[in-house]
Each structure stands twice: as structure tokens, then as C-alpha cells.
């Protein structure tokens, strides 16, 4: 009897990449800059957004997608504290978002009133990095308590990063976080990503991240 061998994962990723390319093209036509924010649970994704977005919203119309397996905690926080259009996406157990999920969720926004779309992806250093969401850039966070060795342990996440931000930088002495080693470890995985250090509790480094994002958005929207 004849049989076929189907590489399921490769086929899924290939189809996802095609959808991501189409989505990116559509967003370019609509002049919407799309940021995919990825990191571990508890690394400070939502906290960083609470400090960054008030700066960026002075210049841009922003919308946020919050992805979680369950709950609406983060979406409610962003919506209530920043008065920004926010959409909660429940993945029903999936550990990542695909481009198709993003495309489907976009129907919940009036995209004619968006300059910048931000996806706060599922808290995970593995699965989200495997799927192109159609974003223009991947913003990856690493909190100091996680350790400076994570770029070595989770290579793909840092390989696909456009920017890497160390959060909770005010705790580096408590957790014996070696800043120089952190930079070297990121560079082993990614020679081009810009690296920043932030401490939201002090607003340390927040303006630097905002300025870098502003520059990228401005260039894209020309």
C-alpha cells in the first residue's frame, strides 16, 4: 500500500508564513506599524507598556492586542489606565499566536484609526518565537530575575528579536545579573538587535526605548 509522509509542523509554519506576509502587506498599505511583544510570564510586559504607551500615544493612534490562555486582566489594565483601544484574545490553551489569529482579531478594531498595533503575546520564551505574526518587529523582554543566561537557553527567541529589553534592571545586584555577560549572550544569538535596560519603577531607560520605537515607526510611516 502506498503512503505519504506529511511534515505537519513544517506545513503549519509554511502556511502561517504565507498568511503573515499577506498581513504585513495589508498593514503596510494601511500604514499601520505592528509590534510583537514577547517574553516570559511575569517579565514585565504589561508594566512596560503602561510606561511606554503614554509617551507614544502623544504622537500615534495606538491599539493593543492582549493574548492569554484565559482571563482579561491585562486587557482591562491597559484599557482602563491608558484609555487605548484594547482587545483580549483567548487562545484556549495554545502557547502562541499565529498570523491567522491576529488577522481574525483585527476585525475587532477600526483599523482606519490605528497607526501602531501592539500585540502582547503569550508569556513564553519558546512557542511564540516559532510563529511569524505578521509584525514589523519583535520586541523581546528579559527580566533581570530570569538570569543573564537566557539568550543561550532560548536561542530562537533572541535570534528573531529586533530589540531586546532587560526589565527590572534596578534588581540586578540582588540577582547577581552580569550586564556585560547579558550583552555578550544576546550578541551570540543576534548581532543586530538593539539592547536596552529599563526599570519601570524608576522610569529608567523608558524614554530610550520610546525614542527607538518612535524612530522606527516614523521611518515606516513615511
C-alpha positions in Angstrom: 0.0 0.0 0.0 1.3 3.5 -0.9 1.7 6.0 1.9 2.6 9.6 2.3 4.8 11.2 4.9 3.5 14.6 6.0 5.7 17.0 7.9 2.9 18.6 9.9 4.9 21.3 11.7 6.7 22.4 8.5 3.4 22.6 6.7 1.7 24.6 9.5 4.6 27.0 9.7 4.7 27.4 5.9 1.1 28.3 5.8 1.5 30.6 8.7 4.4 32.4 7.0 2.3 32.9 3.9 -0.5 34.5 6.0 2.0 36.6 7.9 3.4 38.0 4.6 -0.1 38.9 3.4 -1.0 40.5 6.7 2.2 42.5 6.7 1.5 43.8 3.1 -2.1 44.8 4.1 -0.8 46.6 7.2 1.8 48.4 5.1 -1.0 49.6 2.7 -3.0 50.8 5.7 0.2 52.5 7.2 0.0 50.5 10.5 3.2 49.6 12.3 2.9 46.3 14.1 5.0 45.4 17.1 5.0 41.8 18.5 6.0 41.9 22.2 7.3 38.6 23.6 8.7 37.5 26.9 8.2 35.1 29.9 5.3 35.3 32.3 6.0 38.0 34.9 8.8 39.6 33.0 7.0 43.0 33.0 5.4 43.1 29.5 2.2 44.9 30.6 4.1 47.1 33.1 6.5 48.3 30.3 3.5 49.1 28.1 1.9 51.2 30.9 5.1 53.3 30.9 5.8 53.4 27.2 2.4 54.0 25.7 1.7 57.3 27.4 4.8 58.6 25.6 3.9 57.1 22.2 0.2 58.0 22.3 1.1 61.7 22.2 2.1 61.2 18.6 0.4 58.0 17.4 -3.0 56.3 17.5 -2.4 53.0 19.3 -4.3 49.8 19.7 -3.3 46.8 21.8 -4.0 43.1 21.5 -3.6 41.1 24.7 -3.1 37.4 24.2 -3.7 35.0 27.1 -4.8 31.4 27.6 -7.5 32.8 29.8 -8.5 35.9 31.8 -8.9 39.5 30.8 -6.6 41.1 33.4 -4.0 42.7 31.1 -6.5 44.0 28.6 -8.6 45.5 31.4 -5.5 47.1 32.9 -4.3 48.7 29.6 -7.8 49.8 28.6 -8.7 51.4 31.9 -5.4 53.0 32.8 -4.5 54.3 29.3 -7.8 54.7 27.5 -6.4 52.9 24.5 -8.5 50.5 22.3 -7.7 47.1 23.6 -8.7 43.6 22.5 -8.4 40.4 24.6 -7.5 37.2 22.7 -8.0 33.8 24.4 -6.0 31.0 22.8 -7.9 28.2 24.5 -4.7 26.5 25.6 -2.4 27.4 22.7 1.0 28.7 23.8 1.4 31.2 20.9 -0.5 33.4 18.4 -0.4 32.7 14.7 -0.8 35.3 11.9 -4.3 34.0 11.2 -5.3 34.6 14.8 -4.0 38.2 14.5 -5.8 38.7 11.2 -9.0 37.4 12.7 -8.7 39.6 15.8 -8.1 42.7 13.7 -11.8 42.7 12.8 -12.4 43.9 16.4 -10.7 47.3 15.7 -11.4 50.2 13.4 -8.1 49.9 11.6 -8.6 53.2 9.9 -7.9 54.8 13.3 -4.7 53.0 14.1 -1.1 54.0 13.4 0.6 51.5 15.8 -0.7 48.0 16.7 0.9 46.2 19.6 0.5 42.5 20.4 1.4 41.4 23.9 2.0 37.7 23.0 1.6 34.7 25.3 4.1 34.6 28.2 6.5 32.0 26.9 10.2 32.0 25.6 9.7 29.1 23.2 6.5 28.8 21.1 5.8 32.5 20.2 9.2 32.8 18.6 8.4 30.0 16.1 5.4 31.7 14.5 5.6 34.9 12.4 2.7 37.1 13.4 3.0 39.5 10.5 4.7 42.0 12.8 7.2 44.6 11.6 9.3 44.0 14.6 9.7 41.6 17.5 10.3 43.3 20.9 11.7 40.8 23.3 12.0 41.3 27.1 14.2 39.6 29.6 13.7 40.4 33.2 16.8 40.5 35.4 15.5 37.9 37.9 15.4 35.4 35.0 19.1 35.5 34.6 21.7 36.7 32.1 22.0 33.2 30.5 18.5 33.0 29.0 19.7 34.0 25.4 21.8 30.9 25.4 18.9 28.6 26.7 16.2 30.0 24.4 18.1 30.9 21.2 15.3 31.3 18.7 13.5 34.0 20.8 16.6 36.2 20.8 17.5 35.3 17.2 14.2 36.7 15.9 14.4 39.8 18.1 14.5 43.3 16.6 15.1 44.8 20.1 15.9 43.2 23.4 15.0 45.0 26.6 16.2 43.9 30.1 13.5 44.8 32.5 13.6 45.2 36.4 17.1 46.5 35.9 17.0 48.0 39.4 17.2 44.5 40.9 20.4 43.4 39.1 22.6 43.5 42.2 20.1 41.4 44.2 20.0 38.7 41.5 23.7 38.9 40.6 22.8 39.8 37.0 26.0 40.3 35.0 25.2 43.1 32.5 28.3 42.5 30.3 27.6 38.8 30.1 23.9 39.5 29.2 25.0 41.7 26.3 27.5 39.1 25.1 25.0 36.3 25.3 22.5 38.3 23.3 25.2 39.0 20.7 25.9 35.3 20.4 22.4 34.9 19.1 21.8 38.2 17.4 24.4 40.7 16.1 21.9 43.4 15.0 19.2 43.7 17.7 19.4 46.9 19.8 19.7 46.3 23.5 18.2 48.4 26.3 18.0 48.3 30.1 14.9 49.5 31.9 13.4 49.8 35.4 9.8 50.8 35.2 9.7 51.7 38.9 12.1 54.5 38.3 11.2 55.1 34.6 14.9 54.3 34.0 15.6 53.7 30.3 11.9 54.0 29.3 12.5 57.2 27.2 15.3 55.5 25.3 13.1 52.6 24.3 10.3 55.0 23.4 12.7 57.1 21.2 13.9 54.0 19.4 10.4 52.8 18.7 9.4 56.3 17.6 12.3 56.4 15.1 11.3 53.0 13.7 7.6 54.0 13.4 8.4 57.3 11.8 10.6 55.7 9.2 8.0 53.1 8.4 5.1 55.6 8.1 7.0 57.9 5.7 
